[in-house]
Amino acid sequence: MSDDSQKECPKCHSPYAYSDGQMWICPECFYEWSGEAEAEEAPTGFIDVNGNTLVDGDAVTVVKDLKVGGSTIKSGTKVKKIRLLDDPVNGHDISCKIDGHGQVYLKCSVVKKA
């Protein structure tokens, strides 16, 4: 999209990105970028909500409340020793253990590198 009033997210291609003055923000995947970065290629691989590359064994923090079965993983929950999946499971690309919840799958779009 060439219109400066609204841009498409370079990461998830959401049409709902908005500007906060200096940065563009995607409300769907939480990706942030500058207007000049539009010409750059979107990051590839396993990228957290802030655009940091994730690798096996990283510690991450959940950025929003997630309903898992009958319970909720609260925003701010720290997860250690993640394992990145070569073959995503229902769109989830991280396998990890969370105290009180056991083995779960997460998406890179809901975590930030700790």
Secondary structure, DSSP 8 states (H G I E B T S, - for coil): ---TTS---TTT--TT-EE-SSEEE-TTT--EEEGGGGGS----SSB-TTS-B--TT--EEE-S-EEETTEEE-TT-EE-S-EEEEEEETTEEEEEEETTTEEEEE-GGGEEE-
